[in-house]
């Protein structure tokens, strides 16, 4: 497998900062999984989940690192990047 480079490498480097172990946020995780059943922007999905933006984006990025949420890693990983449930 090729080493990621360019945009894929930057996305991976960003997500690597979210390698935190899961906490006791099961209800929040389920809310995000439900909100991302269909591909949607990160901020829109967080808003739909009912979580506040800061908490929700932090958890969404952790879930992207864990591959519980997926995204097109050929696109910039911005707060409005489209993600979906794995």
C-alpha positions in Angstrom: 0.0 0.0 0.0 1.3 3.5 -0.9 2.2 6.0 1.8 -0.3 8.8 2.0 0.9 12.1 0.6 -0.4 15.5 -0.2 -3.9 16.1 0.9 -4.4 12.6 2.2 -1.3 12.9 4.4 -2.6 16.3 5.8 -6.0 14.8 6.5 -4.4 11.9 8.3 -2.1 14.1 10.3 -5.0 16.3 11.4 -7.1 13.2 12.5 -4.1 11.7 14.3 -4.5 14.5 16.9 -7.9 12.8 17.8 -6.4 9.4 18.8 -7.9 9.8 22.3 -9.4 6.7 23.9 -13.2 6.7 23.9 -14.8 8.2 26.9 -18.2 7.7 28.5 -20.1 9.4 25.7 -22.1 6.4 24.3 -25.3 8.5 24.0 -23.4 11.2 22.1 -21.8 8.6 19.8 -25.2 7.1 19.0 -26.6 10.6 18.3 -23.8 11.2 15.8 -24.1 7.8 14.2 -27.8 8.5 13.7 -27.2 12.0 12.3 -24.7 10.7 9.7 -26.7 7.8 8.4 -26.9 9.7 5.2 -23.8 11.6 3.9 -23.9 15.1 5.4 -21.5 18.0 6.3 -19.8 17.6 9.7 -21.3 20.8 11.1 -24.8 20.0 9.8 -24.6 16.4 11.2 -23.4 17.7 14.6 -26.3 20.2 14.7 -28.7 17.5 13.7 -27.4 15.3 16.6 -28.3 17.9 19.1 -24.7 18.2 20.4 -23.1 21.6 20.8 -20.7 22.3 18.0 -17.4 22.1 19.9 -18.2 18.9 21.6 -19.8 17.4 18.5 -17.0 18.2 16.1 -14.4 17.0 18.6 -16.2 13.7 18.9 -16.9 13.5 15.1 -13.1 13.9 14.4 -12.4 11.1 16.9 -15.0 8.9 15.2 -13.4 9.7 11.8 -10.0 8.6 13.3 -11.6 5.4 14.6 -13.3 4.9 11.2 -16.7 4.9 12.8 -17.5 7.8 10.5 -16.1 7.9 7.0 -15.3 10.7 4.6 -13.6 11.2 1.2 -10.0 11.5 2.1 -9.2 13.0 -1.3 -11.1 16.1 -0.1 -10.0 18.7 2.5 -11.1 17.7 6.0 -12.9 20.9 6.8 -15.7 21.4 9.3 -18.2 21.2 6.4 -16.6 18.0 4.8 -19.2 15.4 4.1 -19.1 12.3 6.4 -21.3 9.2 6.8 -21.7 6.3 9.2 -19.3 3.4 8.5 
